[in-house]
Amino acid sequence: MSGKKICIVAPIHIWDDVRVFKKQAVSLSCTGYDVTLIARMDKELDGTIQDGVKLVRSKLSDKGKLGRIFFSYQVLRQALACKADIYHLHNPNTIPIAISLRLASKRVIYDTHEDYSERLLFREWIPKIIRKPACWLVSFLEKFTANISLAAIGTQEGVVKRLGKKAHLIGNPPRYNEKLIKKVNNLKSNLDLSNESLRLVYLGSINKSRGITDIVNSLEEINKVEVTKLWLIGEMDTAYLNSLKILPGWQYVDYLGRLDQDIAFAYVCESDLGLIYIHDVGDHAKTDPNKLYEYMSFGKPFVASDFPIWRDKLQRINAGVFVQPQQPNMLAKSILELVSKRDILPVMGVNGRKYVENNCWEKEFSKLEQIYREVL
């Protein structure tokens, strides 16, 4: 399919999103497709080529949540300007664009990463009174969009069933990149590190449902036994940040904000344990634990929420421990028990890295290639 033009439309995703850019866009480009990605980015990146993918700055990059709805027509214009053979659209905010492209007889693939029929229930910016109706509406529109598209993609079996007969399951296995790992290891020497005896790291979205309040509260208990710091990496709104700052455990947090991915991974490399302690709300318990895979890629043991799907998939490899969500005291106890046996941490790290090497994105990508061949 060399030379066929692909336009990936992910207007509210950061351009270097792991699934959209690192996995899909770069992999498609390496296969010979001419790939353009419309996504959020700084102005200086607009029009540049990164890892073989042409970047176009989304017209929604500077818009708020309501603006993303009312100005989606501007992204439609950007997409049409690409004159692509296939348009690959990500998540419900692109539904109006997908419908418009189909009305223009364009080849469309609709791709949804989460179960929005549940996830909107805990979106705090949506008034509670309309969350359930919003979930129903988005679920209906996603199914409609999947039916009119030439193919649809979901990351969860339940979502694929809901989207209908054109939907395909493309999982979210880890991406193993030896070049990236070497680059990140070289960056470690540039970090300004203190000498705490134990370093924890959390990398990802930051809000209450991600268990960050619980993690911060656990730090107070952990530090009664062992000096410990948390590197907290990711974006959060000011109100939530202020609510964390008043907690006693905040004194043990180094909040680094959003970092370039390579730098963020360098902190992961220098940590002792990676955390993903999210609440059992919405579709969290059904998701593929991408953050765990990232920690494992760099040989770091994890401490994660005890969800049956996660436990069934990863417990047997002995690469981390699972803890019931929303139990900060139990989290503290589990971390202290784990690090009391320091000699097993490197072994767990090796186990995790081997799992990633043997269950990587490159094997799952063949399914995506087949969908593209069928659509063309």
C-alpha distance (Angstrom), angle and dihedral (degrees) to the residues before:
residue distance angle dihedral
M1 . . .
S2 3.78 . .
G3 3.80 113.2 .
K4 3.81 97.5 15.0
K5 3.80 109.5 137.8
I6 3.79 120.2 -122.9
C7 3.80 124.1 -171.1
I8 3.80 113.8 -164.1
V9 3.80 110.3 -162.4
A10 3.81 114.6 -159.5
P11 3.81 101.6 142.9
I12 3.81 99.2 172.7
H13 3.81 97.6 37.7
I14 3.79 119.5 97.2
W15 3.81 105.6 -106.8
D16 3.81 95.1 -116.2
D17 3.81 94.3 50.7
V18 3.80 108.3 153.6
R19 3.82 98.3 -125.8
V20 3.80 99.1 34.6
F21 3.80 100.9 40.2
K22 3.79 111.0 13.0
K23 3.80 95.5 42.7
Q24 3.79 110.1 24.4
A25 3.80 107.6 24.1
V26 3.81 97.7 40.3
S27 3.82 93.0 42.7
L28 3.80 91.7 50.8
S29 3.80 90.9 48.1
C30 3.80 91.2 51.1
T31 3.81 88.6 53.0
G32 3.80 90.9 58.6
Y33 3.79 104.3 -93.8
D34 3.81 120.8 135.2
V35 3.82 99.2 -123.1
T36 3.80 129.1 -165.4
L37 3.81 120.9 -176.9
I38 3.81 122.9 -158.0
A39 3.81 107.3 -161.7
R40 3.80 145.6 125.0
M41 3.78 114.5 -64.6
D42 3.79 144.1 136.6
K43 3.80 115.8 -79.5
E44 3.80 94.0 -110.3
L45 3.82 90.7 63.4
D46 3.80 93.9 55.2
G47 3.81 109.8 115.3
T48 3.79 95.1 8.7
I49 3.79 125.5 124.3
Q50 3.79 117.5 -125.5
D51 3.82 120.2 -175.0
G52 3.80 89.6 -18.7
V53 3.82 94.6 -50.4
K54 3.82 121.9 115.3
L55 3.80 111.1 -133.8
V56 3.80 124.1 -144.1
R57 3.79 118.5 -173.7
S58 3.79 109.9 -123.6
K59 3.79 115.3 -120.1
L60 3.81 85.5 -133.0
S61 3.81 93.5 60.9
D62 3.81 92.2 104.1
K63 3.80 98.4 32.5
G64 3.80 127.0 105.4
K65 3.79 124.7 -129.7
L66 3.82 94.9 -79.9
G67 3.79 91.6 42.6
R68 3.79 89.5 57.5
I69 3.80 88.3 61.8
F70 3.79 99.7 44.2
F71 3.81 97.9 40.8
S72 3.81 99.9 44.3
Y73 3.82 88.2 110.3
Q74 3.81 87.2 72.4
V75 3.80 90.0 60.1
L76 3.80 89.1 47.8
R77 3.81 88.5 58.4
Q78 3.80 90.2 49.9
A79 3.80 90.7 50.5
L80 3.80 94.2 48.5
A81 3.80 89.7 49.6
C82 3.81 88.3 62.7
K83 3.83 91.1 63.7
A84 3.79 88.8 -151.5
D85 3.79 129.4 -178.8
I86 3.82 91.0 -138.3
Y87 3.80 130.7 23.3
H88 3.82 113.7 -154.9
L89 3.81 109.9 -165.6
H90 3.79 126.2 -167.3
N91 3.81 128.3 -145.1
P92 3.84 134.0 -22.3
N93 3.80 97.5 -62.5
T94 3.82 87.3 72.0
I95 3.82 95.5 53.7
P96 3.85 94.7 101.4
I97 3.81 88.4 49.9
A98 3.81 92.5 48.2
I99 3.81 91.9 51.0
S100 3.80 91.5 48.0
L101 3.80 92.1 49.5
R102 3.80 91.5 50.4
L103 3.82 89.9 50.4
A104 3.81 85.4 55.5
S105 3.84 88.8 52.7
K106 3.81 93.9 -111.9
R107 3.81 123.0 152.8
V108 3.81 106.9 -107.1
I109 3.81 133.4 -172.5
Y110 3.81 115.1 -169.5
D111 3.82 115.9 -152.6
T112 3.81 125.2 -172.6
H113 3.80 122.0 -174.7
E114 3.79 101.1 -167.5
D115 3.80 142.2 28.9
Y116 3.78 99.2 -96.3
S117 3.81 91.0 177.8
E118 3.83 83.4 76.2
R119 3.79 106.5 18.6
L120 3.80 95.9 68.1
L121 3.80 88.8 62.7
F122 3.81 90.1 80.4
R123 3.80 100.5 36.9
E124 3.80 98.7 123.7
W125 3.81 94.0 -159.7
I126 3.82 89.8 62.8
P127 3.85 113.2 80.8
K128 3.81 109.1 -111.0
I129 3.79 93.1 -125.4
I130 3.80 92.3 64.2
R131 3.82 101.0 36.3
K132 3.81 96.0 94.3
P133 3.83 93.4 45.5
A134 3.82 88.2 46.9
C135 3.81 90.5 52.9
W136 3.79 91.2 50.6
L137 3.80 92.3 47.1
V138 3.80 94.4 48.5
S139 3.81 90.8 46.4
F140 3.81 90.5 52.4
L141 3.81 93.3 46.1
E142 3.80 92.6 47.6
K143 3.81 91.5 52.7
F144 3.80 90.9 46.8
T145 3.81 91.4 49.1
A146 3.81 91.7 47.7
N147 3.81 90.2 51.9
I148 3.81 95.0 51.5
S149 3.82 93.7 42.2
L150 3.79 121.1 84.3
A151 3.81 89.6 -121.1
A152 3.79 140.0 -3.4
I153 3.80 132.2 -152.7
G154 3.80 132.0 -154.8
T155 3.79 133.6 176.3
Q156 3.82 95.9 -145.9
E157 3.81 129.0 58.2
G158 3.81 92.1 -132.2
V159 3.79 91.7 53.8
V160 3.81 92.1 48.2
K161 3.81 90.5 53.3
R162 3.80 90.8 48.9
L163 3.81 93.2 50.3
G164 3.80 93.0 56.0
K165 3.79 141.1 -133.0
K166 3.82 97.1 -29.6
A167 3.80 92.6 56.9
H168 3.80 124.4 106.0
L169 3.79 130.9 -165.5
I170 3.79 112.2 -122.1
G171 3.79 107.6 173.5
N172 3.76 127.5 -148.8
P173 3.81 103.3 -119.4
P174 3.80 118.8 164.5
R175 3.75 123.7 -83.2
Y176 3.79 111.8 -128.3
N177 3.79 111.0 -154.7
E178 3.79 117.3 172.2
K179 3.83 92.5 -172.0
L180 3.81 90.9 54.7
I181 3.80 91.9 47.8
K182 3.82 91.4 51.9
K183 3.82 91.1 46.9
V184 3.80 92.4 50.0
N185 3.80 92.1 48.0
N186 3.80 88.9 54.3
L187 3.82 90.5 52.3
K188 3.80 93.8 55.7
S189 3.79 92.9 82.6
N190 3.83 90.2 62.8
L191 3.80 94.6 59.9
D192 3.79 120.8 106.5
L193 3.80 100.0 -129.2
S194 3.78 131.1 -180.0
N195 3.78 124.8 -153.6
E196 3.81 104.2 -104.2
S197 3.76 111.9 154.2
L198 3.80 92.3 -131.5
R199 3.80 128.5 32.2
L200 3.80 123.4 -168.3
V201 3.79 124.7 -172.5
Y202 3.79 135.1 -159.6
L203 3.79 118.4 -172.4
G204 3.81 122.6 -177.2
S205 3.79 144.2 44.9
I206 3.79 113.3 -8.8
N207 3.81 122.2 -142.8
K208 3.79 139.6 110.7
S209 3.82 95.1 -86.0
R210 3.80 88.0 56.8
G211 3.79 88.4 65.2
I212 3.79 95.5 -116.0
T213 3.81 93.4 136.2
D214 3.81 88.8 53.5
I215 3.80 91.9 48.8
V216 3.81 92.5 50.3
N217 3.81 90.9 47.9
S218 3.81 90.7 50.8
L219 3.80 90.8 56.4
E220 3.80 92.0 69.4
E221 3.81 90.7 58.2
I222 3.80 94.2 42.3
N223 3.80 92.1 52.6
K224 3.80 91.4 56.1
V225 3.80 85.3 70.3
E226 3.79 106.8 23.7
V227 3.81 134.2 14.9
T228 3.79 104.5 -109.0
K229 3.80 138.2 169.9
L230 3.79 131.5 -166.1
W231 3.78 123.7 -144.1
L232 3.80 104.3 -149.7
I233 3.80 110.9 -163.6
G234 3.80 124.6 -177.6
E235 3.78 144.6 56.9
M236 3.79 125.5 -63.5
D237 3.78 135.7 166.9
T238 3.80 120.9 -102.6
A239 3.81 95.4 -112.6
Y240 3.79 93.0 56.5
L241 3.80 92.0 44.1
N242 3.81 89.8 54.2
S243 3.82 90.9 49.9
L244 3.81 90.0 54.6
K245 3.79 94.8 47.1
I246 3.81 92.5 64.3
L247 3.82 92.6 56.9
P248 3.84 116.9 101.0
G249 3.80 90.4 -128.8
W250 3.82 92.6 59.5
Q251 3.81 90.8 84.2
Y252 3.81 86.6 71.9
V253 3.81 94.4 53.6
D254 3.78 127.6 96.4
Y255 3.80 102.8 -162.9
L256 3.80 108.0 -157.9
G257 3.81 100.1 174.0
R258 3.78 120.2 -148.4
L259 3.80 112.9 -17.7
D260 3.77 133.8 -174.8
Q261 3.77 106.2 -87.5
D262 3.80 95.1 -113.6
I263 3.81 91.9 53.2
A264 3.80 91.7 45.4
F265 3.79 89.7 52.9
A266 3.81 90.0 49.2
Y267 3.81 88.0 61.1
V268 3.80 88.8 49.2
C269 3.81 88.6 54.2
E270 3.80 90.9 53.2
S271 3.81 94.6 47.5
D272 3.79 128.5 91.9
L273 3.82 98.6 -143.7
G274 3.80 136.1 16.4
L275 3.82 118.6 -142.0
I276 3.79 132.4 -150.8
Y277 3.79 106.7 163.8
I278 3.80 103.4 160.0
H279 3.80 126.2 165.8
D280 3.79 123.8 -104.3
V281 3.81 94.6 -110.5
G282 3.78 131.9 124.7
D283 3.79 110.6 -13.7
H284 3.83 96.9 -29.8
A285 3.81 94.0 115.8
K286 3.82 91.1 53.1
T287 3.78 98.3 50.1
D288 3.78 127.4 104.9
P289 3.83 105.5 -109.0
N290 3.80 99.0 -121.5
K291 3.81 93.5 165.9
L292 3.79 90.6 56.6
Y293 3.78 88.8 53.9
E294 3.79 90.4 52.6
Y295 3.80 91.9 52.7
M296 3.81 90.2 46.0
S297 3.82 92.0 49.5
F298 3.79 88.6 63.4
G299 3.79 93.8 45.1
K300 3.80 97.4 -104.6
P301 3.82 124.2 142.2
F302 3.80 115.2 -126.8
V303 3.79 138.9 -140.4
A304 3.80 109.3 -153.1
S305 3.79 143.8 170.8
D306 3.79 112.1 -84.5
F307 3.81 101.3 -113.1
P308 3.83 116.9 158.3
I309 3.82 94.3 -128.7
W310 3.81 92.1 50.8
R311 3.80 93.2 44.5
D312 3.82 93.2 48.0
K313 3.79 91.0 50.3
L314 3.80 101.2 42.9
Q315 3.80 113.4 17.2
R316 3.81 94.0 84.3
I317 3.81 92.9 60.5
N318 3.83 93.4 57.8
A319 3.81 96.2 -135.9
G320 3.81 98.6 134.2
V321 3.79 146.9 -19.1
F322 3.80 134.4 -92.2
V323 3.81 125.2 -136.1
Q324 3.80 131.2 -173.2
P325 3.83 108.5 -101.1
Q326 3.81 123.0 -108.1
Q327 3.81 93.6 24.4
P328 3.84 105.5 114.1
N329 3.81 93.9 173.4
M330 3.80 90.8 51.4
L331 3.80 89.1 47.0
A332 3.80 90.7 53.1
K333 3.80 91.6 48.1
S334 3.83 92.5 49.4
I335 3.80 92.9 49.5
L336 3.80 92.3 48.9
E337 3.80 92.0 47.8
L338 3.78 90.8 49.9
V339 3.80 96.6 49.2
S340 3.80 92.9 43.5
K341 3.80 84.5 77.4
R342 3.79 98.0 51.4
D343 3.77 93.5 167.6
I344 3.82 92.2 67.7
L345 3.82 95.4 54.7
P346 3.83 95.2 78.8
V347 3.80 89.8 47.4
M348 3.81 91.2 52.1
G349 3.80 89.3 47.9
V350 3.80 91.7 54.1
N351 3.81 90.5 48.2
G352 3.79 90.8 53.8
R353 3.79 94.4 47.5
K354 3.80 91.7 50.4
Y355 3.81 90.1 51.7
V356 3.80 90.9 53.3
E357 3.80 91.8 48.2
N358 3.81 91.2 53.3
N359 3.83 98.5 40.3
C360 3.78 104.0 40.3
W361 3.81 136.8 148.9
E362 3.78 93.1 -106.1
K363 3.82 89.7 74.2
E364 3.83 93.4 47.7
F365 3.81 91.6 48.4
S366 3.80 91.4 74.0
K367 3.83 88.1 71.1
L368 3.80 90.9 55.2
E369 3.80 90.9 48.6
Q370 3.80 90.0 54.0
I371 3.82 91.5 52.0
Y372 3.80 90.2 52.3
R373 3.79 91.9 50.0
E374 3.80 90.8 51.2
V375 3.82 93.4 47.9
L376 3.81 92.4 49.8
